[in-house]
Amino acid sequence: MTQEKIDRINVLARKSKTPEGLTPEEKAEQKALRDEYIADFRRSTLAALSRIDIQNEDGSIEPLIKQ
């Protein structure tokens, strides 16, 4: 996700707290941007966790996330 999209999420969040609020188009844009952000977060978190190995007491090593 680009910094411009993150900045747009923040702009929409601030505007939603004002008395005039968001238009229906802005609400749809906000939801789409949030969904994209969450998907990117999950993807990067799973990628980081997939690079972690655990050493068992018997000395064997296995990945944290089994595929």
N, C-alpha and C positions, 0 to 999 in steps of 0.2 A: 504494500500500500504506500502510495506516495505521500510526501509531507503535505502537499496541497489538499489531498483528500482528508487527511487528519485535521488540517486547519479548517476545512469546510464542516467537518463533524462538530468541531468546537464552536464555530460561528452559529450553526443551527441550534446547538444546545443552549448557547447564551440567548439566542432570539426566542427560543421556546419558553424561556422564563420571563419574558417581557409581557406586558399586558396585551399586546396585539397577537402574540403567539406566532405559530407557523401556519402557512397556507396548506391545503391538502397536498399540493405538489411538493412543498418542502418537507412535509411529513413523510411522504413516499421516498423522497431523496434521502432523508435522514435514516430511514429504516434500511434502505439498500446499502448505504455507506456503513452503517453499523454491522449489518450482516457480513459485508465484505471484510471489515476489520476483524470480527470475531473468527471468521474462517481463516484468515491469515494468521491470527494469534494461535489458533489450534494447530494449524499446519506447522508453524515454527516450533511450537512446544513439543509436538510429537517428534519432529526431526531431531530436536536436542535430546529428548529422552531416548530415542533409538540409538544414539551414539554412546550410551552409558552401559557398561557391563558390570555385573556383580560377581564377586568372588565368593563362592560358598565355603563353608567350613572345611570341606574335604579338598579344597584347592581348585575345584573346577570353576570355570568361568562361564557365565551365561548372560545373554542380553537382558536388560531390564524389561524391554517390551518384546514379548515373544510373538513371532509372526507366523 
